[in-house]
Amino acid sequence: MDVFLIILLFFGAAWLFLVLPARRRRAAHEAMQDSVEVGDEVITAGGLHGTVRERSDEELRIEIAPGVVVTLDRRAVAAVAREVEVEVEAEPGEAAPEDPAKPS
């Protein structure tokens, strides 16, 4: 009886630490794929970067280069590219670093 309880606890722990997180990741990934809108920059599972030009229920048309539009399955979207702003704080006594994106 003790062996059965240990095996049952082992499978319960495996389900808790392996199955539940995988299910949450899959649900979050599907939600991201469903939230893709026209104008979003996406990265496909094949590594292509492009901008969504048209969206239907099952397919996306993305522009991967000026004038080059490809059709792909909505499930092929691996990520939505988002710009991240990074703030750099200057040390006391130092000048603040210049932003290379700003023209002088």
Helices and strands as residue ranges (DSSP letters): H 2-14, I 15-19, H 20-34, E 41-44, E 49-55, E 59-65, E 68-73, G 74-76, E 77-81
